[in-house]
Amino acid sequence: MNTTVNELYDFGTVLRRKLLNNNLYAHYLSDAMRRENHFDFLYYFLTATVDSQTPIPEHVSAVFLKVLSDKEKLSDLTPFIMGLVGK
């Protein structure tokens, strides 16, 4: 895995440890990703970080902003969800 993938996965695992309902967030994020709905993905991502009281590291936010602003495929953020569910 490259550095970006590792960073996204690691941030997902941090949230998983702090959230009681991490599988629910993973489901919503996966669904938004499948539908390529950038707005829903961003909403659930930000809600998860607020609920977990976890600040978003600058390098992770840069990756998310790039994907969301360039309308790239949300599937590029799959490592984050994998970390969130612990796979």
N, C-alpha and C positions, 0 to 999 in steps of 0.2 A: 504494500500500500504506500502511496505517496504521502507526503507531509500533510497536505490539505485533508485528505481522507482520514488520516489518523487524528487530526485536530477535531474534525467534525464528529468522529466516533467518540473521542474522549469527552467532548462536551455533552454528547448524548448520554454517556454513562454517568456524568456528574449530575445531570438532571434526573436520571433514573433513580439514583440513590436518594434524591431529595423529594421526589414526588410520590405521593401515595397512590395516585391514579395514573401512573406512567403509561400503562397499556391503553387507556382511553385516549390520552394525548397522541400516542403513536398511531392509533386507529384514525383519528381525525386528520393528523398530518399525512398519513399514507393516502387517505381518501382525497384530500386536497391535491396531493401530488399526482394521483392517478387521473384526476379531472383537469390537471394543469391549471388549477385555480390559485394564482399567486396571492391574491388578497386573503383567501381563507388560510392558506399555508402560513402567511406572515402573522395573521391574527392568532392562530393556535400556537405558533412558535413563541410569539411575545407573551401570550397568556401563560404558557408553560414556564417561561423564564421568570415571570412575575410571581406566579404561584410557588415556585421553588425558591424564590428570593435569591436567585443566582445572577450575578452580573454577566453580561455577554462579553467574553474576551474580544479584544480588538481584532485579532486575526480571524476569529470566527465570524464576527459581524461583517468584516470585509468580504468574506466568501458569500455570505447570505445576500448582502447588498448587490454584489456583482451578479449573482444568479437572478435575483428578483428584478433588478433594474434592466438587465440585458434581455429579459424574457427568455433566458436559456431554459432548458428542460429542468424541471424541479427534481427529476430523478438524479441529478448531480448531487443532491443533498441526501441521498439514501444512506450514506454512512452515519449521519446524525440520527436517523430513525433507528438504524440497527443498534447503535449505542444506547438509545433510549429504551429499547426493549431487551437489550442484553444478549443479542445474537452475534 
